[in-house]
Amino acid sequence: MELETVANASFVAFDGGVQQLNGEDTALILPFILGAICALGIGGNVLLLAVLTHNVKATGASDTAALLTNLSAADLLLLALCAPARALTYRARAWTLGPVACRMTEWLQHGCLAGKAFTLAMLGRARHDLHSRVASDAHLKLKRTVLTAGAVWTTALAFPVADIVFSNLHVKGNVSLCVSELAPHSSGFVRAYGKVLPLAAYAAPIILAVVCHVRAIFKSIPRAREASAARRGEVALSLLSVTAANAVALLPEWGAWAWARHGAREGCGPPAALLVFAQVCMYLASALTPAILLSTLVPLRESLTSACVRMAGRRASVNNAKAHNESGTSEVLADALGRPLPDLEHFWSGRQNPTVPDNTDPFPWERLDQGNTEL
């Protein structure tokens, strides 16, 4: 693949997706795959935000809920802004979004990836320090949460700012290509940048998150008989699985990115198949994170179940009222002798999910706080 670049500059990699791919199948299959991932991921993250909101209303705000909201926001940005741009690039085999988007596309994507990694690290630290934290004023907790989210996004968007400098739009006839290139005097900086960014925005936060979650799990083991300690261990295990899944899925993306920066001068960059595979894995991680959280985190699963039951009850009530209004008369039930039976509709309303108390539990006080499970 030949690419005409400016004088005294060398081609590093395509920005915004691999362009000029051969084959008609890639122009159809890749946009379809990315579109399906975007649709499922956006729907899952919106559902996760709704469940988090329901849980916060039921149990109160917490650092874990705020950080999970931040994590879902990063995934939504990746799926709503970055993935569609790549799908459009694969469909057109060129860059069609203009020079401003070309400058911003890699910066925004790496900023969101760094924001995810920093948020996972903050989640690990929050769960690790949960046992020694004292209750604080709600206003101070909200202020701390806002400051934490602001610091995470400021740092995350500042780390890859060099991508704006090296991204450039080249027009070759009727074809526009968004590429990352470097000048001879900047080769040393690009090599150092290719090492520092993956370490600071991926490796270090992920390692910190894993260590914190593992320590939190081991701290909960000696007190496993306590209900609160057992729940904290389950939450830490669930968040550890989310961290591990993102670490594995993002490894090809960061590995291919570092490979392209270190092999630019030698002309031995990563193959196009690896770049496409890395981007699919990256967006797939953002789409699967809500499924992992909603299926493994007990508080979120309970909130989702209660919300679904409540919606089903409301829908059944509306349908019954509509059917009653349309019929105008209510059907009178009778027994075998023709005697009318009493109407038990009002008796059973509100009793769809009765709770039977367990009088045989020798430790009933351990179940006092299980009605609304807090994150």
Secondary structure, 3 states (H helix, E strand, C coil): CCCCCCCCCEEEEECCCCCCCCCHHHHHHHHHHHHHHHHHHHHHHHHHHHHHHHHHHHHCCCHHHHHHHHHHHHHHHHHHHHHHHHHHHHHHCCCCCHHHHHHHHHHHHHHHHHHHHHHHHHHHHHHHCHHHCCCCCHHHHHHHHHHHHHHHHHHHHHHHHHHHHHEEEEEECCEEEEEEEECHHHHHHHHHHHHHHHHHHHHHHHHHHHHHHHHHHHHHCCCCCCHHHHHHHHHHHHHHHHHHHHHHHHHHHHHHHHHHHHCCCCCCCCCHHHHHHHHHHHHHHHHHHHHHHHHHCHHHHHHHHHHHHHHHHHHHHHHHHHHHHHHCCCCCCECCCCCECCCCHHHHCCCCCCCCCCCCCCCHHHHCCCCCCCC
